[in-house]
Amino acid sequence: MSPQHTDISTPTTRPVRDFRAGRDDERRRHAFASLARIDDEPLRDARECSKKFIRAQEAAMKSWKIFFQEVYQIDPDQIWLDLCHRRSDAHVKAKDYCRLFLDDYVKYSDRPVVCLGPEETKLERAVTAAWSVESLWRTLVLAADNTVLRVKRRSDPDNDSKWKLQYTPGSNNLRGEGPVWEVSYWIVKHLTPKYNLTLQQTFTKRLATDRDILLALTTLWTRANDIPCSRRTRVAFHSVILMAAIGGFRPGALLGLTYSQVRLALVRDPKDAKRKIVAEITIHQNKLRNDVIRTSQKDKVSFSVVPIPCQTCCLSTLIAAQAIFDDAFETPFSSFGDLLRRPKIEHVNFIQLDWKPEMRNREIFPLKYHTQRELWNRVLEVAGFRDLLRIYAIRVGAGNRLD
């Protein structure tokens, strides 16, 4: 018996149509309109710098121009152009001018300081580390490349690569080349021994222990008359120091913390049914480039804090108290006790406490960096510390304080 074949017909479908089909006129109009806008937005030939670094470049270039215009009386911009003319007498002379400026920067950095002798004051050189000179040189090179040489590149696009200077980190790298590296190497090998500059860091990293931090925070309140500041600044300083001690964050990463970076929740302990405030805080790391596409989440970190018996170290209570004072909750609360009693939890053990929409972008602990540093030094002085710890000492060994 021969097998029977069943004819299975394939259902016909309409061909897939390109979603752009029939929109050529629209796309053409959009392309011409976009081209007009693109002409007004030329491409950059270098990354944007932070505002702080831009100010540093402006200050360095100002010192450069004052020296060559008023002291040496030559065109300061021409030196950078000559530095790009390889294999010429002007190129060699330009490198000499750069070394002359850096030598002057070290030699005439002296300043009067108080002394115990009959003179009462004496001159002391402020620049004592090779890194200070290296940092100035790096800043100068980038400033020149972003100003004088950028103008030259635009006026001479056919020789664009000729009018570029780039700083290569690591002056001891034997594979370096070019005038920028040559001057960097000269700083280490010649300028440093000439003025007895140190190649090491001028400070020692020291650990701020948990006792140091607890003493500082206690002194902040018990000796308030000797540490004058507003109530809000005192609470902000207290909270920022606590967060730095918990996670070892840079001071700049904690400043500007907004309500949108903090989640507050009311939870019920299943063991004793007591209500507690729990806070989740998200910190955005600083000193990272903003003009890059993120392929990871290393730019931010979140951590949670719960109530603890020590009120001085209870960050969740500080956050809740500040939020009540600012009237930041979508449902207003008059006191901390009101916050714990009023929300109806019923059969759940977790309720998120939402912020008012207009409060989300407001800073919860407004504090300036210079204020934070001044308060830290003042607190340590009032507390009787023999040696004033740098504020970065809070970061050292922070992992040991997590428990």
BASE-136622 format. One record per residue (C-alpha): residue number from 1; residue in one letter; x, z, y. Coordinates in pm, 1 decimal. Last residue first. Layout:
NUM, A, X, Z, Y
...
end
This chain:
403, D, 2986.6, 6148.0, 4676.4
402, L, 3085.0, 5858.1, 4899.9
401, R, 3360.5, 6060.7, 5067.9
400, N, 3652.1, 5935.2, 4857.1
399, G, 3554.3, 5576.4, 4936.9
398, A, 3614.8, 5642.3, 5307.7
397, G, 3986.7, 5689.6, 5240.8
396, V, 4091.4, 5535.0, 5572.2
395, R, 3785.5, 5414.2, 5763.6
394, I, 3751.4, 5734.5, 5967.1
393, A, 4116.9, 5696.5, 6069.6
392, Y, 4005.2, 5388.4, 6267.9
391, I, 3902.2, 5627.8, 6546.5
390, R, 4267.9, 5712.1, 6594.1
389, L, 4338.6, 6075.7, 6517.0
388, L, 4450.7, 6297.4, 6805.1
387, D, 4728.2, 6524.2, 6684.7
386, R, 4693.8, 6901.2, 6721.6
385, F, 4315.8, 6888.1, 6687.9
384, G, 4160.7, 7163.9, 6899.6
383, A, 3790.3, 7080.0, 6876.7
382, V, 3787.4, 7005.1, 7251.1
381, E, 4064.6, 6746.1, 7210.5
380, L, 3903.5, 6594.5, 6901.5
379, V, 3570.7, 6564.5, 7085.0
378, R, 3737.3, 6405.6, 7389.1
377, N, 3919.3, 6145.5, 7179.1
376, W, 3599.3, 6051.1, 6996.9
375, L, 3398.7, 6044.0, 7321.8
374, E, 3647.6, 5805.9, 7483.6
373, R, 3648.5, 5576.4, 7178.5
372, Q, 3269.2, 5564.2, 7154.7
371, T, 3234.8, 5502.2, 7525.8
370, H, 3489.5, 5217.4, 7506.7
369, Y, 3294.8, 5062.4, 7218.3
368, K, 2959.3, 5082.2, 7392.8
367, L, 2667.8, 5270.4, 7233.7
366, P, 2300.1, 5192.6, 7181.9
365, F, 2177.7, 5363.9, 6860.7
364, I, 1846.6, 5199.2, 6765.3
363, E, 1917.5, 4873.5, 6942.7
362, R, 1601.7, 4670.0, 7005.2
361, N, 1540.7, 4352.0, 6807.2
360, R, 1268.9, 4502.2, 6586.7
359, M, 1104.1, 4704.6, 6861.8
358, E, 861.8, 4437.3, 6990.0
357, P, 719.1, 4389.9, 6640.2
356, K, 641.6, 4763.6, 6605.5
355, W, 830.2, 4901.9, 6309.4
354, D, 695.2, 4945.7, 5957.5
353, L, 709.1, 5260.9, 5746.1
352, Q, 734.1, 5155.7, 5382.7
351, I, 528.0, 5364.5, 5140.9
350, F, 656.9, 5479.7, 4802.3
349, N, 526.2, 5720.1, 4535.4
348, V, 187.7, 5562.7, 4483.4
347, H, -138.7, 5729.4, 4374.3
346, E, -241.1, 5876.4, 4710.8
345, I, 38.9, 5815.9, 4964.9
344, K, -171.0, 5886.7, 5270.6
343, P, 58.5, 5887.4, 5574.3
342, R, 3.4, 6201.5, 5785.9
341, R, 223.0, 6478.4, 5647.3
340, L, 588.6, 6366.8, 5657.6
339, L, 566.5, 6179.3, 5987.9
338, D, 365.2, 6462.6, 6145.5
337, G, 641.9, 6703.7, 6046.2
336, F, 896.7, 6475.8, 6215.7
335, S, 687.8, 6476.6, 6531.0
334, S, 427.3, 6281.4, 6728.5
333, F, 391.8, 5982.6, 6499.2
332, P, 276.7, 5635.9, 6603.6
331, T, 167.5, 5381.3, 6340.3
330, E, 370.9, 5067.5, 6411.8
329, F, 668.2, 5299.0, 6443.0
328, A, 913.3, 5256.5, 6732.9
327, D, 785.6, 5532.8, 6960.4
326, D, 1146.0, 5562.1, 7088.1
325, F, 1149.5, 5939.9, 7024.2
324, I, 989.8, 5889.6, 6681.7
323, A, 1251.1, 5623.8, 6596.0
322, Q, 1533.3, 5855.0, 6707.7
321, A, 1401.8, 6135.9, 6487.5
320, A, 1364.7, 5904.2, 6187.2
319, I, 1719.7, 5771.3, 6223.7
318, L, 1867.8, 6119.4, 6266.4
317, T, 1674.8, 6248.1, 5962.7
316, S, 1802.6, 5960.4, 5747.7
315, L, 2161.4, 6030.1, 5860.6
314, C, 2172.2, 6387.3, 5730.9
313, C, 2535.0, 6495.4, 5789.0
312, T, 2474.3, 6764.4, 6052.3
311, Q, 2150.8, 6862.2, 5877.5
310, C, 2334.7, 6966.6, 5560.2
309, P, 2056.5, 6994.8, 5298.9
308, I, 2051.0, 6618.8, 5229.3
307, P, 1781.1, 6360.8, 5298.1
306, V, 1841.3, 6017.5, 5143.2
305, V, 2066.8, 5731.4, 5250.3
304, S, 2060.5, 5371.8, 5130.9
303, F, 2322.6, 5098.6, 5157.3
302, S, 2323.4, 4734.1, 5257.5
301, V, 2621.4, 4503.9, 5310.6
300, K, 2664.0, 4194.3, 5524.0
299, D, 2914.8, 3912.4, 5570.6
298, K, 3001.0, 3911.2, 5199.7
297, Q, 2675.4, 3730.6, 5131.3
296, S, 2823.7, 3408.8, 4994.4
295, T, 2834.5, 3037.0, 5074.2
294, R, 2788.9, 3087.2, 5449.2
293, I, 2817.2, 2776.2, 5664.6
292, V, 3063.7, 2839.7, 5946.6
291, D, 3034.0, 2876.1, 6325.4
290, N, 3003.3, 3256.0, 6335.2
289, R, 3354.3, 3332.7, 6215.8
288, L, 3399.8, 3687.1, 6089.3
287, K, 3551.2, 3978.3, 6283.3
286, N, 3227.7, 4175.5, 6236.3
285, Q, 3044.6, 4269.6, 5918.7
284, H, 2667.3, 4288.4, 5946.6
283, I, 2545.1, 4630.0, 5828.4
282, T, 2210.1, 4668.1, 5653.6
281, I, 2065.1, 5019.6, 5641.7
280, E, 1810.8, 5149.4, 5390.3
279, A, 1653.2, 5481.0, 5492.0
278, V, 1469.5, 5736.0, 5277.3
277, I, 1236.4, 5999.7, 5423.4
276, K, 1109.3, 6262.7, 5180.1
275, R, 774.2, 6388.5, 5055.4
274, K, 767.5, 6663.6, 4795.1
273, A, 579.4, 6593.2, 4471.6
272, D, 807.9, 6835.4, 4277.5
271, K, 952.3, 6614.9, 4005.4
270, P, 802.0, 6278.5, 4102.8
269, D, 969.9, 6303.0, 4447.5
268, R, 741.8, 6126.1, 4689.8
267, V, 880.4, 5853.1, 4911.4
266, L, 830.5, 5766.9, 5278.4
265, A, 1025.5, 5457.7, 5374.2
264, L, 1250.3, 5345.3, 5658.5
263, R, 1414.5, 5004.3, 5666.7
262, V, 1696.4, 4954.5, 5915.8
261, Q, 1853.3, 4623.6, 6020.2
260, S, 1538.1, 4517.5, 6209.0
259, Y, 1568.2, 4837.8, 6413.3
258, T, 1890.1, 4707.1, 6564.6
257, L, 2254.8, 4810.1, 6516.4
256, G, 2446.5, 4701.5, 6829.8
255, L, 2759.9, 4896.2, 6744.9
254, L, 2814.2, 4953.4, 6374.3
253, A, 3028.0, 4646.5, 6304.8
252, G, 3249.6, 4716.7, 6607.7
251, P, 3359.7, 5053.6, 6470.5
250, R, 3481.0, 4892.5, 6147.2
249, F, 3293.4, 5017.5, 5843.0
248, G, 3430.0, 5282.5, 5607.0
247, G, 3093.8, 5315.4, 5434.2
246, I, 2994.0, 5680.6, 5464.6
245, A, 3239.0, 5787.6, 5735.0
244, A, 3152.6, 5488.3, 5953.6
243, M, 2781.6, 5561.1, 5910.0
242, L, 2832.8, 5925.2, 6011.5
241, I, 3043.4, 5830.5, 6315.3
240, V, 2772.9, 5586.1, 6427.7
239, S, 2500.7, 5850.4, 6390.7
238, H, 2681.7, 6118.1, 6594.8
237, F, 2775.7, 5867.1, 6866.7
236, A, 2414.7, 5748.5, 6891.8
235, V, 2281.7, 6106.2, 6905.0
234, R, 2527.1, 6196.2, 7183.6
233, T, 2457.4, 5872.2, 7372.6
232, R, 2083.8, 5941.9, 7360.0
231, R, 2130.6, 6296.7, 7489.9
230, S, 2347.0, 6179.3, 7776.9
229, C, 2716.6, 6264.3, 7795.6
228, P, 2935.1, 6561.3, 7888.9
227, I, 3170.8, 6697.5, 7621.4
226, D, 3272.3, 7042.6, 7748.6
225, N, 2911.1, 7152.5, 7798.1
224, A, 2823.3, 7009.0, 7454.9
223, R, 3060.6, 7246.8, 7277.5
222, T, 2823.7, 7334.4, 6991.6
221, W, 2686.0, 6979.0, 6974.9
220, L, 2992.5, 6750.9, 6955.2
219, T, 3191.1, 7037.4, 6802.1
218, T, 2975.4, 7017.2, 6488.9
217, L, 3032.5, 6642.4, 6465.7
216, A, 3410.6, 6679.8, 6503.8
215, L, 3430.3, 6966.5, 6253.0
214, L, 3229.4, 6767.6, 5996.1
213, I, 3453.5, 6464.8, 6049.0
212, D, 3774.7, 6662.3, 6008.7
211, R, 3636.5, 6845.3, 5704.6
210, D, 3545.5, 6514.5, 5539.8
209, T, 3902.8, 6402.8, 5593.0
208, A, 4022.6, 6161.7, 5860.9
207, L, 4311.6, 5991.7, 5683.2
206, R, 4616.6, 5874.5, 5869.8
205, K, 4759.5, 5527.8, 5913.6
204, T, 5090.6, 5563.0, 6093.8
203, F, 5139.5, 5397.7, 6431.8
202, T, 5392.7, 5161.8, 6589.5
201, Q, 5358.1, 4898.9, 6319.0
200, Q, 5696.8, 4769.9, 6206.8
199, L, 5918.1, 4496.7, 6350.7
198, T, 6040.2, 4726.6, 6626.2
197, L, 6191.9, 4587.3, 6942.4
196, N, 6553.1, 4674.6, 7019.1
195, Y, 6557.5, 4458.7, 7332.2
194, K, 6818.0, 4207.2, 7212.1
193, P, 6741.9, 4280.4, 6845.8
192, T, 6380.8, 4155.8, 6883.4
191, L, 6455.5, 3862.0, 7114.9
190, H, 6700.2, 3698.5, 6873.5
189, K, 6578.1, 3677.7, 6513.6
188, V, 6212.1, 3773.9, 6545.9
187, I, 6127.2, 3608.2, 6877.2
186, W, 6345.9, 3307.7, 6790.0
185, Y, 6133.7, 3247.8, 6478.2
184, S, 5821.3, 3230.1, 6692.9
183, V, 5998.3, 2992.7, 6935.0
182, E, 6091.7, 2760.7, 6648.3
181, W, 5741.2, 2784.3, 6499.6
180, V, 5581.8, 2664.6, 6823.3
179, P, 5842.9, 2392.5, 6871.1
178, G, 5778.0, 2226.9, 6535.2
177, E, 5843.0, 2333.5, 6179.4
176, G, 5773.7, 2614.7, 5940.2
175, R, 5909.4, 2602.8, 5586.7
174, L, 6128.1, 2910.4, 5637.6
173, N, 5819.9, 3129.0, 5693.4
172, N, 5956.4, 3425.3, 5885.8
171, S, 5736.4, 3344.1, 6186.5
170, G, 5427.0, 3408.9, 5977.1
169, P, 5112.5, 3252.2, 6116.9
168, T, 5149.0, 2886.2, 6223.6
167, Y, 5039.2, 2827.9, 6584.7
166, Q, 4932.6, 2473.5, 6659.0
165, L, 5020.1, 2239.0, 6941.6
164, K, 4850.1, 1904.3, 6990.1
163, W, 4917.9, 1618.0, 7228.3
162, K, 5076.9, 1378.1, 6978.7
161, S, 4772.9, 1374.8, 6749.3
160, D, 4555.0, 1215.8, 7018.6
159, N, 4791.9, 932.3, 7097.3
158, D, 4525.8, 658.7, 7125.7
157, P, 4290.3, 911.1, 7289.4
156, D, 4509.4, 944.0, 7601.2
155, S, 4282.1, 1086.5, 7874.9
154, R, 4087.2, 1296.2, 7625.2
153, R, 4403.1, 1420.2, 7457.5
152, K, 4553.9, 1510.7, 7795.8
151, V, 4252.7, 1724.1, 7891.2
150, R, 4277.5, 1899.5, 7554.8
149, L, 4649.1, 1954.9, 7612.9
148, V, 4602.8, 2143.4, 7939.0
147, T, 4302.9, 2351.9, 7830.8
146, N, 4234.7, 2436.1, 7464.8
145, D, 4588.5, 2358.6, 7345.4
144, A, 4736.0, 2562.2, 7631.2
143, A, 4517.0, 2862.8, 7549.1
142, L, 4597.6, 2832.0, 7177.9
141, V, 4970.6, 2830.9, 7249.2
140, L, 4941.8, 3119.3, 7496.3
139, T, 4748.7, 3337.4, 7252.0
138, R, 5008.2, 3283.6, 6979.2
137, W, 5290.4, 3362.9, 7220.1
136, L, 5119.1, 3680.5, 7343.3
135, S, 5061.9, 3795.6, 6984.8
134, E, 5425.3, 3731.7, 6894.4
133, V, 5540.0, 3931.3, 7196.7
132, S, 5318.0, 4227.6, 7105.9
131, W, 5416.9, 4194.6, 6738.4
130, A, 5782.6, 4238.3, 6829.1
129, A, 5706.0, 4596.2, 6929.8
128, T, 5834.5, 4798.4, 7227.2
127, V, 5653.3, 4639.0, 7520.0
126, A, 5573.7, 4919.1, 7768.0
125, R, 5931.9, 4971.9, 7887.1
124, E, 5972.9, 5311.3, 8052.4
123, L, 6059.0, 5378.8, 8414.5
122, K, 6093.6, 5743.0, 8510.9
121, T, 5881.0, 5996.8, 8692.0
120, E, 5926.8, 6358.3, 8805.6
119, E, 6284.6, 6273.3, 8925.3
118, P, 6398.3, 6634.9, 8875.6
117, G, 6331.2, 6609.5, 8501.8
116, L, 6007.2, 6688.6, 8317.5
115, C, 5888.8, 6327.1, 8293.9
114, V, 5577.7, 6136.8, 8405.5
113, V, 5576.3, 5764.7, 8331.2
112, P, 5648.5, 5469.5, 8559.4
111, R, 5610.4, 5122.2, 8402.8
110, D, 5850.1, 4873.3, 8245.6
109, S, 5716.2, 4537.6, 8124.1
108, Y, 5987.8, 4354.0, 8317.0
107, K, 6226.8, 4291.8, 8027.9
106, V, 5958.7, 4211.3, 7768.7
105, Y, 5759.1, 3953.2, 7965.4
104, D, 6078.6, 3813.4, 8120.0
103, D, 6212.2, 3733.0, 7772.6
102, L, 5879.3, 3571.0, 7683.8
101, F, 5892.2, 3353.5, 7997.6
100, L, 6252.3, 3245.0, 7940.4
99, R, 6178.9, 3161.4, 7576.8
98, C, 5899.3, 2929.4, 7685.3
97, Y, 6123.5, 2773.7, 7952.9
96, D, 6393.3, 2706.8, 7692.9
95, K, 6137.7, 2534.3, 7470.9
94, A, 6043.0, 2312.5, 7766.1
93, K, 6408.2, 2224.6, 7826.2
92, V, 6444.8, 2098.9, 7469.4
91, H, 6132.9, 1883.0, 7507.0
90, A, 6245.5, 1751.4, 7846.4
89, D, 6573.1, 1637.8, 7687.1
88, S, 6376.3, 1433.2, 7435.6
87, R, 6332.9, 1432.3, 7058.6
86, R, 5966.6, 1538.1, 7058.0
85, H, 5754.4, 1508.6, 7371.0
84, C, 5486.1, 1769.3, 7285.3
83, L, 5679.4, 2049.2, 7457.0
82, D, 5703.6, 1825.0, 7761.6
81, L, 5324.8, 1836.2, 7796.0
80, W, 5327.7, 2214.8, 7764.6
79, I, 5599.3, 2246.2, 8028.3
78, Q, 5411.3, 2011.5, 8262.2
77, D, 5130.4, 2266.2, 8291.4
76, P, 5355.9, 2532.6, 8444.8
75, D, 5475.7, 2305.4, 8730.5
74, I, 5794.4, 2462.6, 8867.3
73, Q, 5860.4, 2747.0, 9111.0
72, Y, 6052.7, 2991.1, 8886.7
71, V, 5899.3, 3307.7, 9031.3
70, E, 5580.5, 3196.4, 9208.2
69, Q, 5463.1, 2891.1, 9013.9
68, F, 5639.1, 2959.0, 8683.3
67, F, 5560.8, 3330.0, 8659.7
66, I, 5212.9, 3312.5, 8810.8
65, K, 5117.4, 3027.2, 8577.6
64, W, 5220.9, 3212.4, 8262.0
63, S, 5054.0, 3536.4, 8372.3
62, K, 4728.0, 3345.3, 8430.9
61, M, 4764.0, 3170.6, 8094.6
60, A, 4787.8, 3506.8, 7918.1
59, A, 4485.1, 3646.7, 8102.9
58, E, 4275.8, 3335.6, 8029.7
57, Q, 4374.3, 3343.6, 7662.9
56, A, 4280.7, 3713.4, 7635.0
55, R, 3943.9, 3643.0, 7798.2
54, I, 3883.1, 3365.0, 7544.1
53, F, 3979.9, 3606.0, 7265.9
52, K, 3713.4, 3855.3, 7374.5
51, K, 3451.2, 3583.8, 7413.7
50, S, 3517.1, 3466.8, 7057.8
49, C, 3681.3, 3129.6, 7008.3
48, E, 3507.1, 2800.6, 6934.8
47, R, 3666.4, 2587.4, 6667.1
46, A, 3870.6, 2283.8, 6765.0
45, D, 3828.0, 1909.7, 6832.2
44, R, 3471.0, 1946.0, 6953.4
43, L, 3234.0, 1652.0, 6918.0
42, P, 3069.6, 1522.1, 7233.7
41, E, 2712.3, 1633.3, 7312.2
40, D, 2573.1, 1405.0, 7587.4
39, D, 2634.7, 1094.3, 7375.8
38, I, 2450.8, 1269.6, 7092.1
37, R, 2135.9, 1291.8, 7306.4
36, A, 2127.2, 916.4, 7367.0
35, L, 2194.9, 852.9, 6999.0
34, S, 1903.8, 1078.3, 6904.9
33, A, 1659.7, 869.0, 7110.1
32, F, 1790.5, 546.2, 6955.5
31, A, 1767.7, 693.3, 6603.2
30, H, 1418.0, 836.3, 6660.7
29, R, 1288.9, 500.4, 6779.3
28, R, 1439.7, 330.4, 6473.2
27, R, 1298.2, 593.8, 6238.2
26, E, 947.8, 540.8, 6378.1
25, D, 979.3, 164.0, 6346.6
24, D, 1110.5, 192.4, 5991.2
23, R, 832.8, 424.0, 5877.4
22, G, 666.0, 191.0, 5625.5
21, A, 871.6, 323.0, 5337.0
20, R, 1039.6, 658.1, 5399.6
19, F, 858.1, 837.3, 5117.4
18, D, 987.4, 568.2, 4879.4
17, R, 700.0, 469.6, 4654.3
16, V, 696.6, 547.5, 4287.3
15, P, 532.2, 259.8, 4105.1
14, R, 165.2, 314.4, 4016.1
13, T, 111.7, 421.1, 3661.0
12, T, 15.7, 230.4, 3348.4
11, P, -59.7, 421.1, 3034.9
10, T, 157.4, 313.3, 2742.3
9, S, -49.1, 165.9, 2462.9
8, I, -18.7, 315.1, 2116.7
7, D, -84.8, 43.6, 1857.2
6, T, -121.7, 218.1, 1527.2
5, H, 79.4, 74.3, 1243.6
4, Q, -60.8, 87.5, 891.2
3, P, 179.0, 137.3, 605.2
2, S, 158.3, -114.1, 318.4
1, M, 0.0, 0.0, 0.0
end
